[in-house]
Amino acid sequence: MKHLLALIFCVYFSGYLMGQQQTEWGNWKNWGDQEDGTYLNPIIPSDYSDIDCIRVGEDYYAISSTFQFSPGMTLLHSKDLVNWEICSNIIDDLTQISESLNWTRMDRYGRGVWAGTLRHHNGRFYLFFGTPDEGYFMTSAAHPEGPWEPLTPLLAEAGWDDCTAMWDDNGKAYFVGTHFADGYKTYLFKMAEDGKSIDRKSAVLINSGSGREASKLIKVNGWYYLIFSEHKPGVGRYVMAKRSRKLTGPYKEERQLALPGCEAMEPNQGGIILGKDNNWYFLTHHGTGDWSGRIVSLLPVAWVDGWPILGEVLPQNIGAMKWSGKMPFKYTEKLSIKRSDDFDDERLAPQWQWNYQPRKEYFSLTERPGWLRLKAYRPLETDKLLKAGNILTQRTFRKQDNEVVIKMDISNMKDGQKNGLCHFSSQHSAIGIVKEEGTCYLEYRKNDDITRGIPIRSQYVWLRTQWGLDGKSHYYYSLDGDNFLPFGEPYQLVWGNYRGDRVGIYCFNDKGEAGFVDVDYFHYRL
C-alpha cells in the first residue's frame, strides 16, 4: 500500500511541484549560488555520482565515484554546501584494485570504483568503498589533500556495493555493506578500530528488500538511523530509513522519507548532515541517468516525528524535490570546480582523470614546460578510441553554453598517429588529426564511422566543441585560432556504463610507439 501511495503522490505532486518551482528537468537556465542569499538546484550540474558528505569543523567534504577513471574517487570541499571545489582524488593507482583497471587491459567499463563512504574519526579521514568485482577496500589520511595510505582490502568477494561505517560512543567500529548479488541483503559487520579489517563471521542481516542499497548510518538524538534507497518497479527509486536505539540493531522501525521524484530523475543517494547553521541538509545525486550523468542537488531536511524528511515537506509528511533554498552559510570566497587548464604546473590539476590507469612515461608536463605532451602508442584494438590508453578526461557540465577549445602542436606526429578532442561514455565522437604517408588530415569520428577531411599543413591546430542544455555537440577546427569552421555531424551526448558524458584529449598510434602531440591549453569557457 505504501508503494502505491508513493506512486500516486509522485504523479499528483509532480505537476504541482513543477509549477511551483518552474523548473523542467535538464532545462535550467540558472543553477547553484544566485549571490542573493539563495541557491537553485542543481548545485553541480555535472556527473558527480554516488555522493557522500561529512562536515569537519567549518568545512564540508564529499566524495564521488569514478568507476574506471584514474586517479579514483574524487574528493570535493566546500565552505557552504553549495559552492564546491575539487580537493583531491584519493586513489592514485587503480592497479591496487585490479590489473583490469590498467591501460594494459581496460576491462572495467561500468565497474571499478563504485560508491563509498567518507568518515572522520579521531582526527583522521577514512574512505571505504566497493567494486562489484573485487570487493571492499579502505584507505585513510591525516589531511583530505593526502597523502592517502595504500589501499587495504576488507572483503575480497564479488557482488557487494554501497558501504558505510561508524564508530560508536565507545570507539567500537562497525561496517555496513550490501550484497546486491544475493537479493540486496545488507549486513552489519564488526570492524577493527583502525578500519583495516572486518570480521566476516560477525555479519548480521539488518536490511533487505527491493533494490535496497546506498546505505548511510547517522546518529541523532540517541537514535541510529540507517538511511538507504529502495527501488520498486513501476514506482521508481526513493529514500527510506530504519532506526534503532543501538548501532547493532535491531532496526525494526521503518519509514519512507521522500517520494521517488519522477520529475527530477529520482534524487536518492547522498549524505544527511548537520550544517554550520544548525539546520540539516541532504546532499544527493539524481539517479536515473541521462547524458549529463548523475548531477548534484542540495535539499533541506526537516525532522518530523523523529524522522528526517527530505526536501519539500508535503501535507502527508513525506518529502519531495525542492529546486531552491536559502544559502546555508555566507562565505566570502566563492569556491568553484575548475575546468580550464594552461598546463603550467608540473602536476595535472585535480579535475583531470585518465581513462584507466595511465602509462605514466607516455605523458609529460615538464618536457615542454607550459604544454601537455601526449606520446602515442598502440590501442588494445586497432583504431578503437575506447581501447586507447592515452585519453585525458574531465566531466562535462549541463548548462546553457559550453565551449571547449584546445590548441595542439602536431609537428611531431608520426604515421599511424591520431589525436584530438573527444566526447565519450559508452559511445563516443571526436574531431582530430590523423597522419598517413607523411600527410596530416582532419578527421571526424562517431564510434567506428570515420569521415576524412582536408589535409592539414600547419604546425598548430585548434579544435572546438560546443553544446548546450540539449547535449548536442558541434565540432569546429581552426588553423589560426580565430576563424573556426564546422566539421562533422552534430553528436548527441549520451549516458552509458553508469556515466554521463566526458570530454577529453586523446592520442594513440595504430602502427606502434611513435610520435607525440603537444597541447598548449584546454579552455572550458564559462
N, C-alpha and C positions, 0 to 999 in steps of 0.2 A: 504493500500500500504506500509506503513512504516513497518508493521509487516512482510510482505512478503519480503521486503528488508532485514530485520533483519535476517530472516531465510536463505536467500541466502548468506549474509555476513558470517553467522555462519558456514555454510557448506564450503564456499570457503576459508575463512581465517583460519579455524581450522587446516587444514593441513599445511598452511603456517606458522602459529604461532608455531605449534608443532615442525616443522623443525627448526625454528629459535631458540626456547628455549631449544630444545632437552629434553623435559620433557614429560613423559607419566603419566597420572593421576594415583596416588597411587603408582608409582614405582620410587619415588625419592630416590636417594642414599644419597643426602645431602639436608639440609634444614636450614633455619634460618641464623644467623650470620656466615659468612665464615671467619671472622677475617682477611680479607684483604681489608676492606673498602666496601665490598659488602654483599648482603644477597640474599638468594634464598627462594622463596615461595615453600611450605607454611612456615610461620614463627613459627606456632604452629601446628604440625600435630596431633592434638588431638581435642576432641569434645567440643570446647568452642563456642557453638552456640549462635546465636542472639546477636552478638557483638554490643555494642555502645561504643564510645570512646570520651573522652574530654581531654583537656590539661589545667592544672592548674599550672601556672608559669613554672618551669623547669621539671615538672612531667606529665606523661600521666597516665590516669586511664581508664579502660574498664570494662564493666560488661558482664556476660554470663548467660543465662537462665539455670535453674536447674530442672525444672519440679517437680517430687515428692521427690527429694533428699533434705536432711536436714543436715546442715543449708543451706538455699536457697540463690540464686543469688550471684554467685562468683564475687568478685571484684579483678581485676588484676592491677598491677602497673608496669610502665616502665620508663626508662630514655631516650630511643632512638627509641621507637616504634617497635623494632624488638625483643629484649630480655625482657621477662616479668617474673614477679613473682606473686604469689598469695598474695594479700594484706589482704583479709579477706573474709568471707561470711556474707552477710548483714542480712539475715532473720534467726534469731536464732530459733524461734518457729513457725513452719508451721501451728499449730493449730489456730493461729491468723487468718488464711485464712479460714480453714475448718477442721472439725474433720475427714473428709475423707482423709486427709493427715497424719493422726496419725497412729501409729502401730496397733491401735485397729480396723481400717477399711481398710487401704491400697487400696483405691479406686480411685486413680488418675493417673494411668499409662498413659503417653502421654498427661497429662494435668498438673495441678499445676502451678508452676511459669514459665510463658512464657516470651516473650521478654519484655524488658523495656527500659527506657532511663535514662541516668546519666547526671546530671547537677550540676553546681557550681554557686552559686549566693550569693552575699554579704557575702563572707567568709564561706559559708555553702554548704555541699554536699547534693544533693537531688536524691533520686531514685523513679521513677514512673514505675509501671509495671502492667500487667494484667494477669488474669487467665481466661480461657474460660468459666468456670462455675460460678465463684464468682464475677467477675468484676475487677475494677481498685483499686489499693492501692498505698500509698506513705509512705516514711519514710525519715528522714534526720539525718545528723550528722555533728558535727563540724570538725571531722577528719575522713579520709577514713577508718582507722582501727576501728572506732567506739568509744564509744558505739552509735549504731543507735537507734533512738526512736522506740517505739512500732508502728506497722502498723496502718495507718489511712485509712479507706475505703473511696474511692472517688465516685464510681458508682457501686451500688450493682445490676448489671444486667449481665446475661449470654450473650455470643455471641460477645464479644468485644476482640480485641487484639492489639498488636503493637502500643504503645502510644509514644508520645513525649511531650515536654513542652518548653516554652520560656518566659522570661521576656523581655518586650520592653524597649526602652531607658528611658521611664518614670517610670519604675518599675512595670507596669501593667503585670499581669501574664496570660498566656494562655495555654490551654491543648488541645492536638490533639489525637483523638482515632478513630480506625477503627471498624465499626460494620460489621464484616465478616458474621454474620448470616443473614444480610439484604443486600446481594449483594456487600459486600466490600465497603460500603459507609464510607467516612472519614469526621469527623466533628471537627470543632474548637469550644472550649468552653472557656468562661471566667473562670479564676481560682483565688482563693484568693492569696494574695501576699505571704502568708506563705506556699502555696502549699497544704493546708489541706482540701480544698473543691473546687468543681467545680459547676458552675451554669448550671444545666441540661437544663434549659429552654433557655439558651443562644446559644444552638447548631446551628452552621451554616455549611451547607454542603460545603466542599471545594474540594472534590475529590471523584471520583467513577470510577470503571472500572473493567476489568477482573483480579481478584485476586490482586487488588492493596492494599498493606499493607506495613509494615516495614517503616513507616513514620519517618522522622527526619527533624527538622527545623534548618536552619543555616541562618545567615545574613552576607553578603559580599558586600562591596561597595554600600551600600544603598538598596540592593535587599534582600528580604526574599525568601529563596529557600525551597520548600517542596520536599525533596528527598524521593523517595519511590520505591518499586519494583512492577513489573507487570508480570502477567503470561498469556501467550496465548497458548492454546492447539496446539500442533504440532510445536511450536516455542521455548517455554521454558520461563524461568524467567530472567528478565533483569532489569536494574536500569533506572528510569525515574526521571524527575524533573519538577516542576512547579514553577513559580516565580511571585512575586508581590512587588510593592513599599511599600505596607502596610502589616504588620503582619496579619491583619484581612482579607486581600484579597481585591478584588477577584484575584484568581490565574488562570489567563487566558492563559498565555504563557506556553507552554509545550515542552519538548524535551527529546528524548531518549539519555542517557549518555553512554551506553555500550551495546555491543552485549550480547546475552544470555550466551556465553561462554560454549557451549555444551561440548567441550573437557576438560573443567576444572570444571565440576559439578556446573556451574552457580553461580559464585561469585555474591552476590546480596544484602546482608543485612549487614549494618555496620554504621560507623560514618565517616564523612568527617571533617578533622581537619587541622588547620594551624600548621605546625611543628616549632620547635625552629630554624630551618634553613631557615625559611620564605618560605618554599615550602609546598604545600598542599598534603594530603595523604588520602587514603580511607582504613580503617581497616575493613575487611569484612570476613564473613564466606562463605564457598562453600555450597550451599543449597540443592542439590539433595538428598544427604544422602547415605552412604554405611556403612560398618561395623565400620569404624573409626569415623563416625559421621560427623558433620559439622565443618571442620577444618578452620584455620585462615590464611589469607594472607594479605599482605600489598601492595597496588597499588598506584602508583603516580597519582596525579590529575593535569591535565593541563586545564587552563581556556581558552576556545576558544569561541570568540564572546559572552563573558559574561556567559558561561555555564561551569560547572565543568565536564570535560571529564575524564573518569576513566580508568587507565591502559595505554596500548599502544594506541596512537592516530593514527588511520588508515587514509588513504588519504581522506576518506569520512567524516572526523571529528567526528568519533564515536569511543568509547573505546573498547578495547579487553584485554583479560587476559595477564598479563606480569609476567613472572616467576622469574625475577631477578631485582635487582636495587642497587643503592648506599645506603650505610648506612645513615640514616637521621642525625645521630649525633654520635660522638665518645665519649663514656663514659667508664671510666677506669674500673669500676666494672661491670662484666657481670652477670646480673640477670638471674635466671632460675626458672622454675617451679619444685619444689621439689616433689619427688615421694617416695623415701625410708624413712623408719621410724624405729627407735630403741625403740620407746615408752618410752623415758627417761623423757619426760615432763609430767606435771600434767594435761595438756590440749591437746586434739588432734590437730595435725598440720592441717593447713587450706586446704591441698589437699584432706582431708578425708570428705566424706559425707555419712550419713546413708541412706539406702533405706527406705524412710518415716521418720516421726518424731519418734525418738527412745524412748524406755522405759529406762529413764536415770539411774534408780537404777540397771539396769541389765548389766552395763559395768563399768569398773573402770580402772584408770591408777595409782591409789595410793595404792590399797590393796596389790599389789605386785609390788613395785617400779621397773621400768625398763621393765615391762611387761604390755600388754593389757589383761585384764580379761574380757571375754565374758561369761555371765551367761545365761543358757539355759531356754527357756520357750516355750510353745506350739505355733506352727504356727496357723494362722487362718483356714487353711485347712491342714489336716494331710499329712505330707511328701511333702509339696509343698514349694520349696525353695523361690519362689517369693511371698509367703504369710507368710514368716517368718520375724519377726521384727528385729532380730539382724544380719543385714548384713551391714558391714562397707565397703564402696566402694571408688574408685577413677577412674578417666578417664584413659583409655589406650592410648598409642601413636602408630602412624603408622610410624615406622621407620624400618631399616633393621633388627636389632637384639634386641629383647625384652626378658627379663628373670625376672620373679618374683619368689622369694623364701621366704617361711615363715617357722619359727620354732615354733612348738607347744609342750606344755606340756599337755599330755592327761590323766594324772594320776588321775584327779578329775572328769572324765566323769561318768555319771550315765546311767543306762539302758534307751534306747529310744533316747539318745542324738546323734546328728550328727553335725559335724563341719569340716571346711576345707577351701579350696581355690576355688573360682568360677569365671566364666565369665558370664555376662548376659546383655541383653537388653530386647527384647520381648521373647527371648528364653534363655536357659542357659545350662551350663555344669559345672561340678565340680569334684574335687578329694578331698576325705576327709576320715574321720574316723567315724564309727558308733559303738555304744556299744549295744550289745544284750546279755541277760542272762549272764552278767558278763564278756563277752569277747569283745574286740575291734577288728574290722575288717576294712580293706581297702575297700573303696567304690568309684566307678566312676558313675556319673550320667549325662545323657543327657536328659534334660527335665524330663519326667516321667519314662524313661527307666534307670534302675539301674543295675550295674554289681558289684557283691560281689567279693572281693579279699581275700588275705591271712589274717590270724589272726595277729594282732599287739600286741606284748607283752612288748614292750619297753615303757619307760616313755616319750621319746621325738620322734617326727616325723617331718621330713622336707618334705614340698610339693613344687613342682615347676611347673610353666607353662612357655612355650617358644612359641613365634610366631614371624613372620617376616612381610614383606610388604604384603604378601598374606593373612594375617589374619587367618592362620591355627594354632590353639593352640595344643601343645603336652604336656601332663601331665607326671610328674615323682614323685616318692617318694623315701625317704632315711631314714634309721634308724640310720645313724651315721653322717649325714651332709656332707659327702664326696662322697659317692658312690650312685648314683641315678639310679633307674630302671624305665622304662616306664610303664605306666598303663593307660588303657582306650584307646579308639579310638581317632584319631585326630578330633578336633572340629573346624568347620568354624565359626569364629566370625561373628555376624550378626548385622544389623540395625533393629530397631523396636521401636515403641512408640516415634518416633521423636528423638531417641537417638542412638548414637553409642555404642560400647561395653564398659562395665565397668568390672574391675577386683576387686574382693572383698574377704573378710573373713566372713564366716557365722557361726552361732551357734544356734541350736534350739533343742527341745526335744519333740517328739510326745506324750510322756506319761505324761508330767507335768513340773512343775517348779523345775527342779533338775539338778545339775551338772554344771560344768563350764570348760572352756578351757583357758589356758594362752598362749599368743602369745609373743614370745621374740622379734621378729623383722619381718618386711616386707621389703625385699631388692629388689628394682626395679633396676637391674643392667643396666647401660647405655652402 
